[in-house]
Amino acid sequence: MRRGLGHILAYWRAERRTIAQGFVALLIATVGSLIAGIVLGEITGTLQRLPGLLVLMPVAIATRGNIFGAMASRLGTSIHSGLFEVSREREGVLYQNLYAATILTLAVSLGGAALARIVSLAFGVTTISLADFVVISIVGGVLASLFVGAIAVGLSVTAYRREWDLDSVASPLITASGDMFTVPALFLASSIVGLGGVTVVLAWGLAALAVSLTVWGLLYRQAATRRVIRESLPILLLAAAADALAGLVVQSRLDEFAAFPALLVLIPPILGNAGGLGGVLSSRLASKLHLGALTPRGLPEAVAFLDFSIILLTAVLTFPLLGLAAHGVAVLFGLHSPGAATTIGITVMAGLLVTLLSAFVAYYTAAATYRMGLDPDNHGLPTITSSIDVLGAVCVVLAFQAFGVAS
């Protein structure tokens, strides 16, 4: 036992620079997610006016993180492998990844709109029209992607030039930027729906554009780009379906959240931080798999447990601070809160539960995809965020019930 603990402490000392970078990245990410939470708490009226929008919300938020987080993970692997260079050449790794991310943004935004509508109707939830969903999803998704994509590229280039560990900083920051920019972008996009024929024509035009560019991307002459799109699109659409179910969980309890808008502030940072930590673990494991430092076994090797220990340490340090910050923000913005102690308790309980689940999903997704001959960088983050959004929403609700703020 002592030897095992000593080994972990020695690993933490050896990785202290990486741990510090990851912790700072997660704190910055927490600020971004709290901003998203504040916006979500402030637009409760819009969510009630446009039924079903809350089902689309986690789909759209996760899609930004999934696409650009996976892109950063691929770029991190290329940095470790010595293949990355800052270039605008079409044959370059950076250009091909950006091209693939653009195609995937349009394709998954369209698919996510359809899935949000289908899931809502299947479970008897009254919603806005499919045309409204399409316009909000694509317009809001493109607006948010402009910012999140710029952050992903900026992080990758900076990490390359300053020798940062991109695997440790990209996932939390990109996940949080997805939260921070997607919620306001969807809110802005919602202002152009409900215009009758105009909305329908706009929806058909955007859908046609998304479909035509997706077909072009699947036939693109660059093999690396084509592979990213073909491998990513199915898992991203499956992730969108899971995220729609997560949104359904929250939508079904919208009246309870309306009573405590401060609880809405908690949802993006809890799910975002847990997903970001899972993404960090997934990226680190993917790099080790590509470099031959890790074998994809049923029972994780010691090196995988050591990487998990870093994730758990960061979670233990972060979630109490997040709970305190969420309560402070709620008080500052006049959002009804169940109190500081309850908010912190909910955050820590839900956050640690979701982090443990994300670590489990991260390892077995990386191991399974690598053994199947697929790229873990393409599958890790989408699988983590989608499963964590569903399981995380359930964990958050369970934490609410444990602390007596939900029935």
Beta strands, then each sheet from edge to edge (+ up, - down):
end
